[in-house]
Amino acid sequence: MTDGSDFARYVDARWPDLVGGLEDDGVPPDDARLAVATTLLASRRSWSRRLREENVDVALWAEVRERAGLPHLPGDMPPHGVRPFDPQDPPDAWFARAEALRGARRRRGLVRGAAATLVVAVLATGWQWWASRPPEAEVRVEANTLPVVWYAKGELHLEDVVVALPGIEEFVASGSGVVARLRSGAVVQVAADGEVTDGASGDALDDLPEAPEFIAFTQYDVVVQAVRVPGGGWAYLLDSSRRDSAQDAIRQSESGRRALVICAGERTCSDPRTITESDGSIRLG
């Protein structure tokens, strides 16, 4: 080596003996040279400190033997005068090879680190997906006695099945099923057979049509909700127990009733049908 540093002078002086010492212990020539070059290369940046704080000859010889796969021998002294310096066998090419191998190991380490980060990210995403999945819904076959989808006591009543799905904040009929937003914020699609799938679009929930005005039968009948009826017309949910239409809780008091009115067209409405299917709050969809 020709840079004139203490490290370069040490390499030029000790290279033949370190390589020769390994060869004398049965290490193949190329393996011996690469082991010495790799060990010395790893010490180059800390060379000044090692010279001050260590018996560098003894320490390096132990490291070279370990790098070459030889057992540690306590008290083993580094070789001296084993080989003369051979100008045809300089260390420079082996240092370049050791540097290339070290760079390749670093790149593999970065790739492994990036892969580990990716795995963690995928696992985190998978867990987030798992945690945000819609709950497993219990489904039972039961014909709907109302002409529209409705929800009460954590159960969604479709045309032919009832789906146990607590936590519905809002819902709207969509084809033969329902699009619903849960308290968690997730939007789910409930099919006609009760199957619940996530990832549904919430556009239908955000763009509800405006119902035609309904003229109440009595001064105590308050329209609390209106939804489209499949096939045409509108269904109006009335509550005669309410006095203030600004209230948004749908309830039934001891003295009032909830009723459903179906209007096929303007001023063409059915008689009020008292809802007996639920004794608690009810919402239409």
SELUMDREN-659704 format. One record per atom (N, C-alpha, C): residue in three letters; x, y, z. Coordinates in steps of 0.02 Angstrom, whole numbers, padded with zeros to 5 digits, always signed. Layout:
BEGIN
ALAXYZ/...
END
This chain:
BEGIN
MET+00042-00059+00000/MET+00000+00000+00000/MET+00044+00062+00000/THR+00023+00116-00032/THR+00070+00171-00047/THR+00048+00238-00020/ASP-00001+00241+00028/ASP-00023+00308+00051/ASP+00022+00337+00105/GLY+00071+00298+00130/GLY+00120+00323+00177/GLY+00095+00328+00249/SER+00036+00307+00264/SER+00009+00311+00332/SER+00038+00256+00375/ASP+00029+00263+00442/ASP+00050+00211+00488/ASP+00017+00144+00471/PHE-00047+00149+00454/PHE-00084+00088+00437/PHE-00054+00055+00375/ALA-00039+00094+00323/ALA-00011+00066+00261/ALA+00057+00034+00274/ARG+00098+00067+00315/ARG+00164+00039+00330/ARG+00157-00027+00369/TYR+00108-00029+00414/TYR+00098-00091+00452/TYR+00076-00148+00405/VAL+00030-00133+00359/VAL+00006-00184+00312/VAL+00064-00210+00271/ASP+00105-00165+00243/ASP+00161-00187+00201/ASP+00209-00230+00241/ALA+00219-00213+00305/ALA+00267-00249+00345/ALA+00240-00317+00369/ARG+00176-00321+00386/ARG+00149-00381+00418/ARG+00110-00426+00371/TRP+00092-00401+00312/TRP+00051-00441+00266/TRP+00081-00511+00252/PRO+00145-00516+00233/PRO+00172-00583+00217/PRO+00168-00631+00276/ASP+00184-00606+00337/ASP+00184-00651+00394/ASP+00114-00673+00414/LEU+00066-00626+00412/LEU-00003-00645+00431/LEU-00032-00696+00382/VAL-00021-00684+00317/VAL-00045-00731+00266/VAL-00008-00798+00273/GLY+00058-00794+00281/GLY+00098-00855+00287/GLY+00080-00895+00349/GLY+00065-00860+00405/GLY+00047-00895+00466/GLY-00018-00935+00457/LEU-00066-00906+00421/LEU-00128-00943+00408/LEU-00116-01002+00362/GLU-00076-00991+00310/GLU-00062-01046+00264/GLU-00027-01104+00300/ASP+00018-01087+00346/ASP+00053-01140+00384/ASP+00004-01179+00428/ASP-00052-01148+00446/ASP-00103-01183+00486/ASP-00155-01217+00443/GLY-00142-01221+00377/GLY-00186-01259+00332/GLY-00240-01219+00297/VAL-00239-01153+00303/VAL-00290-01113+00269/VAL-00271-01105+00195/PRO-00317-01117+00148/PRO-00301-01109+00077/PRO-00276-01038+00062/PRO-00232-01029+00014/PRO-00201-00964+00001/PRO-00250-00907-00010/ASP-00300-00917-00053/ASP-00347-00863-00065/ASP-00388-00846-00002/ASP-00408-00898+00034/ASP-00446-00886+00096/ASP-00404-00849+00147/ALA-00339-00866+00150/ALA-00295-00834+00198/ALA-00288-00760+00181/ARG-00277-00744+00118/ARG-00269-00673+00098/ARG-00333-00633+00111/LEU-00390-00663+00095/LEU-00453-00626+00105/LEU-00467-00617+00180/ALA-00451-00666+00221/ALA-00462-00659+00293/ALA-00419-00604+00322/VAL-00355-00600+00301/VAL-00310-00548+00326/VAL-00334-00479+00302/ALA-00351-00474+00238/ALA-00373-00409+00211/ALA-00437-00386+00244/THR-00484-00431+00255/THR-00548-00412+00286/THR-00538-00389+00358/THR-00494-00424+00395/THR-00481-00405+00465/THR-00446-00337+00469/LEU-00396-00327+00427/LEU-00360-00263+00428/LEU-00406-00205+00405/LEU-00447-00218+00355/LEU-00492-00166+00330/LEU-00540-00144+00385/ALA-00564-00191+00426/ALA-00610-00174+00480/ALA-00576-00132+00534/SER-00509-00133+00537/SER-00472-00096+00588/SER-00447-00029+00564/ARG-00453-00014+00500/ARG-00421+00045+00473/ARG-00446+00110+00505/ARG-00511+00118+00514/ARG-00537+00181+00540/ARG-00518+00192+00613/SER-00509+00138+00650/SER-00492+00144+00722/SER-00418+00129+00735/TRP-00377+00134+00682/TRP-00308+00112+00688/TRP-00269+00152+00740/SER-00275+00217+00740/SER-00237+00258+00787/SER-00255+00240+00859/ARG-00319+00231+00873/ARG-00340+00213+00941/ARG-00312+00144+00960/ARG-00315+00097+00913/ARG-00292+00029+00929/ARG-00217+00029+00943/LEU-00180+00070+00906/LEU-00108+00074+00919/LEU-00094+00099+00990/ARG-00136+00147+01013/ARG-00125+00176+01079/ARG-00147+00128+01135/GLU-00202+00092+01124/GLU-00234+00057+01179/GLU-00223-00018+01179/GLU-00197-00048+01126/GLU-00193-00121+01122/GLU-00123-00143+01102/ASN-00111-00206+01116/ASN-00054-00240+01084/ASN-00080-00263+01017/VAL-00074-00219+00967/VAL-00111-00229+00905/VAL-00089-00292+00868/ASP-00025-00312+00874/ASP-00002-00373+00841/ASP-00039-00434+00867/VAL-00043-00440+00933/VAL-00075-00498+00964/VAL-00150-00498+00949/ALA-00182-00439+00957/ALA-00254-00434+00947/ALA-00272-00450+00875/LEU-00235-00423+00827/LEU-00251-00434+00757/LEU-00241-00507+00737/TRP-00189-00539+00764/TRP-00177-00609+00747/TRP-00235-00653+00771/ALA-00260-00638+00831/ALA-00318-00676+00857/ALA-00380-00665+00812/GLU-00389-00602+00789/GLU-00447-00587+00746/GLU-00439-00620+00678/VAL-00378-00620+00651/VAL-00366-00651+00586/VAL-00380-00726+00590/ARG-00357-00759+00642/ARG-00369-00831+00650/ARG-00445-00845+00655/GLU-00479-00803+00694/GLU-00552-00812+00701/GLU-00587-00803+00634/ARG-00565-00752+00595/ARG-00595-00739+00530/ARG-00584-00798+00483/ALA-00526-00831+00489/ALA-00510-00888+00446/ALA-00541-00953+00470/GLY-00575-00951+00528/GLY-00607-01011+00554/GLY-00562-01055+00595/LEU-00506-01028+00619/LEU-00460-01067+00660/LEU-00477-01056+00734/PRO-00464-01105+00776/PRO-00479-01098+00847/PRO-00433-01048+00881/HIS-00460-01017+00934/HIS-00420-00970+00973/HIS-00371-01009+01017/LEU-00308-00988+01016/LEU-00257-01020+01056/LEU-00230-00970+01106/PRO-00247-00976+01170/PRO-00223-00928+01220/PRO-00147-00924+01220/GLY-00121-00864+01221/GLY-00049-00854+01222/GLY-00014-00864+01156/ASP-00053-00876+01103/ASP-00024-00886+01036/ASP+00005-00821+01011/MET+00068-00820+00993/MET+00102-00760+00970/MET+00096-00754+00895/PRO+00090-00693+00870/PRO+00085-00683+00798/PRO+00150-00704+00763/PRO+00144-00728+00702/PRO+00204-00752+00666/PRO+00249-00694+00644/HIS+00314-00707+00644/HIS+00363-00658+00620/HIS+00414-00695+00578/GLY+00433-00665+00522/GLY+00483-00694+00478/GLY+00461-00757+00444/VAL+00396-00767+00437/VAL+00371-00828+00405/VAL+00379-00826+00330/ARG+00365-00768+00300/ARG+00370-00760+00228/ARG+00404-00693+00213/PRO+00444-00691+00161/PRO+00469-00626+00138/PRO+00416-00590+00098/PHE+00422-00524+00094/PHE+00375-00486+00054/PHE+00384-00502-00019/ASP+00329-00516-00054/ASP+00331-00534-00125/ASP+00298-00478-00165/PRO+00337-00440-00204/PRO+00307-00385-00244/PRO+00253-00409-00293/GLN+00255-00474-00310/GLN+00205-00501-00356/GLN+00140-00520-00319/ASP+00140-00514-00253/ASP+00080-00532-00214/ASP+00063-00475-00166/PRO+00048-00415-00192/PRO+00033-00358-00149/PRO-00037-00365-00118/PRO-00050-00330-00063/PRO-00116-00336-00030/PRO-00171-00296-00063/ASP-00154-00249-00108/ASP-00204-00202-00133/ASP-00264-00236-00164/ALA-00252-00286-00206/ALA-00308-00319-00240/ALA-00354-00354-00190/TRP-00324-00381-00137/TRP-00365-00416-00087/TRP-00404-00367-00043/PHE-00375-00307-00032/PHE-00413-00256+00004/PHE-00473-00233-00037/ALA-00462-00226-00103/ALA-00518-00206-00146/ALA-00573-00259-00145/ARG-00552-00323-00145/ARG-00602-00377-00143/ARG-00639-00377-00076/ALA-00602-00366-00021/ALA-00634-00364+00045/ALA-00682-00305+00050/GLU-00663-00248+00020/GLU-00707-00189+00021/GLU-00771-00203-00018/ALA-00765-00237-00075/ALA-00824-00254-00114/ALA-00871-00301-00076/LEU-00842-00350-00042/LEU-00883-00396-00003/LEU-00917-00361+00055/ARG-00881-00314+00087/ARG-00912-00277+00142/ARG-00969-00234+00117/GLY-00961-00202+00059/GLY-01015-00163+00030/GLY-01075-00206+00014/ALA-01063-00266-00012/ALA-01118-00311-00028/ALA-01156-00331+00035/ARG-01118-00344+00090/ARG-01151-00362+00153/ARG-01193-00304+00179/ARG-01166-00242+00172/ARG-01205-00184+00194/ARG-01270-00178+00154/ARG-01265-00188+00089/ARG-01325-00183+00047/ARG-01376-00236+00066/ARG-01351-00297+00079/ARG-01397-00350+00100/ARG-01430-00332+00166/GLY-01390-00301+00211/GLY-01419-00280+00275/GLY-01473-00228+00266/LEU-01461-00180+00219/LEU-01512-00129+00206/LEU-01574-00161+00177/VAL-01564-00209+00131/VAL-01622-00242+00101/VAL-01661-00280+00154/ARG-01624-00316+00198/ARG-01659-00352+00251/ARG-01696-00305+00297/GLY-01663-00247+00313/GLY-01697-00198+00355/GLY-01759-00170+00322/ALA-01753-00155+00256/ALA-01812-00130+00220/ALA-01866-00183+00217/ALA-01845-00246+00207/ALA-01895-00300+00205/ALA-01929-00308+00272/ALA-01889-00302+00326/ALA-01919-00308+00393/ALA-01968-00252+00406/THR-01949-00191+00384/THR-01994-00134+00392/THR-02058-00145+00353/LEU-02050-00171+00292/LEU-02109-00185+00250/LEU-02154-00237+00283/VAL-02122-00289+00311/VAL-02161-00341+00344/VAL-02201-00312+00403/VAL-02166-00269+00443/VAL-02200-00238+00499/VAL-02259-00196+00475/ALA-02246-00158+00420/ALA-02300-00115+00394/ALA-02358-00157+00369/VAL-02342-00213+00335/VAL-02395-00257+00310/VAL-02434-00287+00368/LEU-02398-00309+00421/LEU-02432-00337+00479/LEU-02476-00285+00513/ALA-02450-00223+00518/ALA-02490-00170+00549/ALA-02552-00156+00509/THR-02543-00154+00442/THR-02601-00142+00399/THR-02651-00200+00404/GLY-02623-00261+00406/GLY-02667-00319+00413/GLY-02705-00318+00479/TRP-02671-00298+00533/TRP-02705-00295+00597/TRP-02759-00240+00596/GLN-02742-00183+00565/GLN-02791-00129+00561/GLN-02852-00152+00522/TRP-02839-00189+00466/TRP-02895-00215+00427/TRP-02935-00264+00468/TRP-02900-00309+00505/TRP-02935-00359+00545/TRP-02977-00325+00598/ALA-02949-00273+00632/ALA-02985-00240+00685/ALA-03045-00200+00660/SER-03040-00177+00596/SER-03094-00135+00570/SER-03145-00175+00530/ARG-03136-00241+00527/ARG-03185-00281+00491/ARG-03253-00275+00523/PRO-03306-00281+00484/PRO-03373-00281+00514/PRO-03382-00343+00557/PRO-03420-00337+00611/PRO-03428-00395+00654/PRO-03464-00452+00619/GLU-03450-00513+00641/GLU-03486-00571+00614/GLU-03560-00564+00633/ALA-03602-00565+00583/ALA-03673-00552+00595/ALA-03712-00618+00597/GLU-03754-00624+00648/GLU-03798-00682+00652/GLU-03860-00668+00609/VAL-03878-00716+00568/VAL-03934-00707+00521/VAL-03986-00761+00534/ARG-04049-00740+00535/ARG-04103-00789+00540/ARG-04156-00774+00487/VAL-04188-00826+00464/VAL-04239-00818+00413/VAL-04304-00794+00447/GLU-04329-00738+00421/GLU-04392-00711+00449/GLU-04419-00660+00399/ALA-04480-00670+00377/ALA-04511-00624+00329/ALA-04524-00557+00361/ASN-04510-00504+00323/ASN-04522-00436+00347/ASN-04596-00419+00339/THR-04627-00400+00393/THR-04699-00383+00391/THR-04711-00311+00370/LEU-04658-00272+00365/LEU-04665-00203+00341/LEU-04640-00199+00269/PRO-04665-00151+00231/PRO-04646-00148+00160/PRO-04577-00116+00148/VAL-04542-00097+00201/VAL-04476-00067+00195/VAL-04428-00099+00244/VAL-04364-00089+00232/VAL-04313-00113+00279/VAL-04317-00071+00343/TRP-04307-00103+00401/TRP-04309-00066+00464/TRP-04259-00095+00513/TYR-04244-00054+00564/TYR-04191-00072+00612/TYR-04215-00056+00682/ALA-04209-00104+00727/ALA-04229-00093+00796/ALA-04192-00143+00840/LYS-04173-00121+00899/LYS-04141-00164+00949/LYS-04080-00202+00921/GLY-04041-00168+00879/GLY-03981-00199+00852/GLY-03992-00249+00798/GLU-04053-00252+00770/GLU-04068-00301+00718/GLU-04094-00265+00656/LEU-04067-00286+00599/LEU-04086-00257+00535/LEU-04134-00306+00500/HIS-04194-00281+00484/HIS-04246-00324+00454/HIS-04248-00311+00379/LEU-04223-00360+00341/LEU-04227-00358+00269/LEU-04291-00395+00246/GLU-04297-00405+00182/GLU-04360-00434+00157/GLU-04372-00505+00183/ASP-04318-00546+00185/ASP-04327-00616+00204/ASP-04286-00638+00263/VAL-04240-00596+00287/VAL-04197-00615+00342/VAL-04191-00558+00392/VAL-04169-00576+00452/VAL-04153-00527+00504/VAL-04079-00535+00520/VAL-04042-00479+00520/VAL-03970-00480+00531/VAL-03955-00445+00597/ALA-03923-00481+00643/ALA-03903-00451+00707/ALA-03839-00411+00694/LEU-03845-00345+00695/LEU-03789-00301+00679/LEU-03792-00239+00723/PRO-03770-00244+00786/PRO-03772-00186+00831/PRO-03726-00130+00806/GLY-03743-00070+00826/GLY-03698-00014+00812/GLY-03709+00020+00745/ILE-03767+00011+00714/ILE-03781+00046+00651/ILE-03800+00118+00668/GLU-03763+00165+00639/GLU-03778+00236+00649/GLU-03830+00260+00599/GLU-03823+00240+00537/GLU-03871+00259+00485/GLU-03868+00207+00430/PHE-03922+00201+00393/PHE-03925+00151+00339/PHE-03976+00174+00288/VAL-03970+00145+00228/VAL-04016+00160+00174/VAL-04021+00098+00130/ALA-04082+00086+00105/ALA-04091+00029+00060/ALA-04051+00040-00003/SER-04020-00014-00027/SER-03980-00011-00088/SER-03993-00075-00127/GLY-04034-00071-00179/GLY-04054-00132-00214/GLY-04094-00176-00168/SER-04075-00239-00164/SER-04110-00286-00120/SER-04078-00289-00051/GLY-04025-00250-00040/GLY-03991-00249+00024/GLY-03990-00180+00055/VAL-03936-00168+00093/VAL-03931-00105+00130/VAL-03858-00083+00131/VAL-03847-00018+00129/VAL-03782+00012+00145/VAL-03788+00044+00213/ALA-03742+00028+00259/ALA-03747+00053+00328/ALA-03680+00080+00351/ARG-03684+00132+00392/ARG-03624+00159+00425/ARG-03627+00140+00499/LEU-03573+00108+00523/LEU-03570+00086+00593/LEU-03541+00141+00637/ARG-03547+00132+00702/ARG-03520+00181+00749/ARG-03444+00188+00742/SER-03412+00135+00719/SER-03339+00137+00709/SER-03320+00181+00650/GLY-03369+00201+00609/GLY-03354+00240+00549/GLY-03351+00197+00487/ALA-03347+00131+00495/ALA-03344+00086+00437/ALA-03411+00086+00400/VAL-03407+00082+00335/VAL-03467+00077+00293/VAL-03470+00006+00266/VAL-03527-00027+00277/VAL-03534-00097+00257/VAL-03593-00105+00210/GLN-03589-00158+00171/GLN-03644-00178+00127/GLN-03676-00241+00157/VAL-03741-00239+00166/VAL-03777-00297+00191/VAL-03819-00324+00133/ALA-03804-00384+00111/ALA-03839-00413+00054/ALA-03908-00439+00075/ALA-03948-00457+00026/ALA-04016-00480+00039/ALA-04017-00543+00082/ASP-03963-00584+00077/ASP-03960-00645+00117/ASP-03929-00634+00185/GLY-03910-00571+00201/GLY-03883-00555+00267/GLY-03807-00553+00270/GLU-03773-00568+00215/GLU-03700-00566+00215/GLU-03675-00494+00222/VAL-03628-00483+00268/VAL-03602-00416+00280/VAL-03531-00412+00253/THR-03518-00363+00210/THR-03451-00352+00182/THR-03432-00279+00193/ASP-03367-00268+00205/ASP-03344-00200+00216/ASP-03320-00168+00151/GLY-03299-00105+00156/GLY-03272-00070+00098/GLY-03325-00041+00052/ALA-03387-00037+00075/ALA-03440-00010+00032/ALA-03433+00066+00027/SER-03460+00094-00027/SER-03460+00167-00036/SER-03516+00197+00007/GLY-03500+00254+00037/GLY-03550+00288+00078/GLY-03588+00342+00041/ASP-03581+00344-00026/ASP-03615+00397-00064/ASP-03690+00396-00054/ALA-03719+00336-00052/ALA-03792+00330-00045/ALA-03816+00359+00021/LEU-03773+00357+00072/LEU-03792+00384+00138/LEU-03788+00460+00139/ASP-03747+00488+00096/ASP-03735+00560+00097/ASP-03778+00598+00047/ASP-03815+00562+00006/ASP-03854+00595-00047/ASP-03925+00567-00046/LEU-03960+00577+00009/LEU-04028+00550+00016/LEU-04078+00596-00020/PRO-04127+00567-00054/PRO-04177+00609-00088/PRO-04224+00642-00037/GLU-04252+00698-00056/GLU-04298+00734-00013/GLU-04369+00707-00023/ALA-04401+00689+00031/ALA-04468+00660+00027/ALA-04520+00715+00016/PRO-04574+00698-00020/PRO-04630+00746-00027/PRO-04660+00763+00042/GLU-04687+00821+00048/GLU-04716+00842+00111/GLU-04777+00799+00127/PHE-04782+00780+00191/PHE-04839+00739+00213/PHE-04881+00781+00261/ILE-04946+00781+00249/ILE-04992+00818+00292/ILE-05018+00770+00345/ALA-05002+00784+00408/ALA-05020+00738+00462/ALA-05095+00733+00469/PHE-05117+00675+00494/PHE-05189+00663+00504/PHE-05216+00703+00562/THR-05177+00709+00616/THR-05198+00747+00674/THR-05142+00794+00694/GLN-05158+00840+00738/GLN-05108+00889+00759/GLN-05052+00856+00800/TYR-05064+00795+00823/TYR-05014+00762+00865/TYR-04971+00713+00825/ASP-04985+00703+00762/ASP-04945+00657+00721/ASP-04885+00695+00693/VAL-04826+00672+00711/VAL-04764+00704+00688/VAL-04727+00655+00642/VAL-04708+00678+00584/VAL-04668+00637+00538/VAL-04596+00636+00563/VAL-04573+00578+00582/VAL-04504+00574+00607/VAL-04456+00546+00555/GLN-04482+00513+00504/GLN-04438+00487+00452/GLN-04479+00470+00391/ALA-04449+00477+00332/ALA-04481+00458+00270/ALA-04429+00424+00226/VAL-04448+00367+00195/VAL-04402+00330+00152/VAL-04441+00307+00090/ARG-04403+00294+00037/ARG-04434+00268-00023/ARG-04458+00196-00013/VAL-04512+00179-00046/VAL-04537+00110-00044/VAL-04515+00076-00109/PRO-04487+00015-00105/PRO-04468-00020-00166/PRO-04528-00026-00213/GLY-04519-00008-00275/GLY-04573-00011-00324/GLY-04608+00056-00332/GLY-04594+00105-00288/GLY-04623+00171-00296/GLY-04661+00193-00234/GLY-04664+00257-00223/GLY-04699+00285-00166/GLY-04653+00297-00107/TRP-04683+00321-00053/TRP-04646+00339+00007/TRP-04679+00309+00068/ALA-04638+00292+00117/ALA-04662+00269+00182/ALA-04646+00322+00233/TYR-04696+00341+00273/TYR-04687+00392+00325/TYR-04696+00360+00393/LEU-04648+00372+00437/LEU-04653+00348+00505/LEU-04680+00405+00548/LEU-04737+00393+00579/LEU-04770+00444+00621/LEU-04763+00426+00694/ASP-04759+00477+00735/ASP-04757+00467+00807/ASP-04807+00516+00839/SER-04860+00489+00867/SER-04911+00532+00896/SER-04895+00550+00968/SER-04839+00523+00995/SER-04821+00540+01064/SER-04778+00602+01067/ARG-04758+00629+01009/ARG-04712+00686+01008/ARG-04750+00751+00996/ARG-04726+00803+01026/ARG-04756+00868+01016/ARG-04708+00916+00981/ASP-04645+00901+00983/ASP-04595+00946+00955/ASP-04558+00910+00899/SER-04568+00932+00838/SER-04538+00897+00781/SER-04463+00908+00778/ALA-04435+00953+00819/ALA-04363+00963+00819/ALA-04327+00907+00855/GLN-04364+00868+00895/GLN-04332+00812+00929/GLN-04313+00760+00877/ASP-04256+00728+00887/ASP-04234+00680+00837/ASP-04230+00609+00864/ALA-04253+00598+00926/ALA-04255+00530+00953/ALA-04322+00500+00935/ILE-04322+00441+00907/ILE-04384+00408+00888/ILE-04404+00363+00946/ARG-04460+00377+00978/ARG-04478+00341+01039/ARG-04553+00327+01040/GLN-04574+00290+01088/GLN-04645+00276+01098/GLN-04661+00284+01172/SER-04708+00327+01188/SER-04727+00336+01258/SER-04788+00293+01273/GLU-04806+00292+01335/GLU-04864+00252+01354/GLU-04928+00277+01322/SER-04931+00342+01310/SER-04993+00371+01284/SER-04992+00380+01208/GLY-04935+00367+01175/GLY-04930+00379+01104/GLY-04923+00315+01065/ARG-04916+00323+01000/ARG-04906+00265+00957/ARG-04862+00285+00898/ARG-04832+00235+00867/ARG-04797+00245+00805/ARG-04836+00210+00751/ALA-04839+00241+00694/ALA-04878+00214+00639/ALA-04842+00224+00574/LEU-04858+00181+00526/LEU-04828+00185+00460/LEU-04882+00201+00409/VAL-04868+00250+00367/VAL-04914+00269+00314/VAL-04877+00263+00247/ILE-04909+00229+00199/ILE-04880+00221+00133/ILE-04917+00265+00085/CYS-04880+00308+00050/CYS-04909+00353+00001/CYS-04884+00335-00069/ALA-04930+00313-00112/ALA-04911+00295-00180/ALA-04903+00357-00224/GLY-04936+00411-00206/GLY-04931+00473-00243/GLY-04956+00530-00200/GLU-04958+00590-00228/GLU-04979+00647-00190/GLU-05052+00638-00167/ARG-05062+00642-00101/ARG-05128+00636-00070/ARG-05160+00567-00083/THR-05119+00518-00100/THR-05144+00450-00109/THR-05107+00406-00059/CYS-05133+00405+00002/CYS-05097+00372+00056/CYS-05142+00320+00090/SER-05110+00271+00119/SER-05146+00219+00156/SER-05165+00245+00225/ASP-05209+00209+00257/ASP-05224+00225+00327/ASP-05163+00210+00370/PRO-05155+00246+00425/PRO-05098+00232+00469/PRO-05100+00160+00495/ARG-05043+00127+00493/ARG-05038+00059+00520/ARG-04995+00062+00582/THR-05024+00046+00639/THR-04986+00047+00702/THR-04931-00005+00699/ILE-04871+00015+00718/ILE-04814-00031+00716/ILE-04811-00068+00782/THR-04819-00133+00777/THR-04815-00177+00836/THR-04754-00221+00835/GLU-04715-00217+00782/GLU-04657-00261+00774/GLU-04601-00247+00824/SER-04599-00186+00851/SER-04547-00169+00899/SER-04576-00123+00952/ASP-04557-00136+01015/ASP-04582-00095+01069/ASP-04531-00043+01091/GLY-04478-00035+01050/GLY-04428+00016+01065/GLY-04421+00062+01006/SER-04365+00097+01001/SER-04354+00142+00945/SER-04348+00102+00880/ILE-04367+00133+00825/ILE-04365+00100+00761/ILE-04344+00151+00709/ARG-04304+00128+00660/ARG-04284+00170+00605/ARG-04297+00134+00539/LEU-04315+00172+00489/LEU-04329+00144+00423/LEU-04269+00156+00377/GLY-04265+00114+00326/GLY-04210+00122+00279/GLY-04232+00112+00208/
END
